[in-house]
Structures are given as structure tokens and as C-alpha cells.
Amino acid sequence: MSRNFYILAASLLLFALISAGMSLVPSSFQPGLPANASLWRTVAMFLALFGLISALIGVMSNLFEQVDRRSEQARQAARRKRRDSDNQ
């Protein structure tokens, strides 16, 4: 599941870079698009913010999945140890 958040973060950050680049392009190269550079910078800022938030969510979900896996492994190891000691 964390992989989905990483992919989302990467795509949002890519679009943020593209939007930041659009603020540097002169308005004559952008027919039909908003030529206001501050609008492109604002869009880039929000896309970068959402990209960083989704990356943080991906990292946190990966950590929680790892903790869940390790606790399950420890539980199974304790169960095997009890079972082995009962059989002796």
C-alpha cells in the first residue's frame, strides 16, 4: 500500500516541477494558458505540499506494516517455542 503513496508523491512532485517551470516561461509560449507566474508558483507550491504529505503517509504506512510483520513473526516464534517445550 505504501508503494501507491510513493507513486502518487512522485507524480505530484513531477507536476509541481512542471508548474514551477511554467512560471519561468514567457506568456507568448503559453497561448490559452494562464500567463500569471504567481498562479503557476502557487499551483507548484500546493502540488509539492501534497506530494510531500503523500510521501510522509507512504513512509508511515510502510513503518506500520513493518511493525505489524515483526510482531506477527515474534508471536509465531513464541508459539513455536511454547509448542516445542510442551512436546519435550
C-alpha positions as CSV (number, residue, x, y, z in Angstrom):
1,M,0.0,0.0,0.0
2,S,2.9,2.4,0.7
3,R,4.1,1.9,-2.9
4,N,0.9,3.6,-4.1
5,F,1.6,6.6,-1.9
6,Y,5.2,6.8,-3.2
7,I,3.9,6.7,-6.8
8,L,1.4,9.4,-6.0
9,A,4.1,11.5,-4.3
10,A,6.4,11.1,-7.3
11,S,3.8,12.2,-9.8
12,L,2.7,15.2,-7.7
13,L,6.2,16.3,-7.3
14,L,6.8,15.9,-11.0
15,F,3.8,18.1,-11.8
16,A,5.0,20.6,-9.2
17,L,8.3,20.8,-11.1
18,I,6.5,21.3,-14.4
19,S,4.3,24.0,-12.9
20,A,7.3,25.7,-11.4
21,G,9.0,25.6,-14.8
22,M,5.8,27.1,-16.4
23,S,6.2,30.2,-14.2
24,L,9.6,30.8,-15.9
25,V,8.3,30.5,-19.5
26,P,7.2,33.8,-21.2
27,S,3.5,34.2,-21.8
28,S,3.9,34.2,-25.6
29,F,4.7,30.5,-25.4
30,Q,1.5,29.7,-23.5
31,P,-1.4,30.5,-25.7
32,G,-4.7,29.8,-23.9
33,L,-3.0,29.0,-20.6
34,P,-2.8,31.3,-17.6
35,A,0.2,33.6,-18.0
36,N,0.3,34.8,-14.4
37,A,3.6,33.4,-13.0
38,S,2.3,33.7,-9.4
39,L,-0.5,31.4,-10.3
40,W,1.9,28.8,-11.6
41,R,4.1,29.2,-8.5
42,T,1.1,28.8,-6.2
43,V,0.0,25.6,-8.0
44,A,3.5,24.3,-7.8
45,M,3.7,25.0,-4.1
46,F,0.4,23.2,-3.4
47,L,1.4,20.2,-5.6
48,A,4.7,20.0,-3.8
49,L,3.0,20.2,-0.5
50,F,0.5,17.4,-1.3
51,G,3.4,15.4,-2.8
52,L,5.4,15.7,0.4
53,I,2.3,14.8,2.5
54,S,1.6,11.7,0.5
55,A,5.3,10.7,0.8
56,L,5.0,11.1,4.5
57,I,1.9,8.9,4.6
58,G,3.7,6.3,2.5
59,V,6.7,6.2,4.9
60,M,4.4,6.0,7.9
61,S,2.3,3.2,6.4
62,N,5.5,1.3,5.5
63,L,6.7,1.6,9.1
64,F,3.4,0.4,10.5
65,E,3.4,-2.5,8.1
66,Q,6.9,-3.5,9.2
67,V,5.9,-3.3,12.8
68,D,2.9,-5.5,12.2
69,R,5.0,-8.0,10.3
70,R,7.6,-8.2,13.0
71,S,5.1,-8.5,15.8
72,E,3.4,-11.4,13.9
73,Q,6.8,-13.1,13.4
74,A,7.6,-12.7,17.1
75,R,4.2,-14.1,18.0
76,Q,4.7,-17.1,15.8
77,A,8.2,-17.7,17.2
78,A,6.9,-17.6,20.7
79,R,4.1,-20.0,19.8
80,R,6.6,-22.4,18.2
81,K,8.8,-22.2,21.3
82,R,5.9,-23.0,23.6
83,R,4.9,-25.9,21.4
84,D,8.4,-27.3,21.3
85,S,8.7,-27.0,25.1
86,D,5.3,-28.7,25.6
87,N,6.4,-31.6,23.4
88,Q,9.5,-32.4,25.4
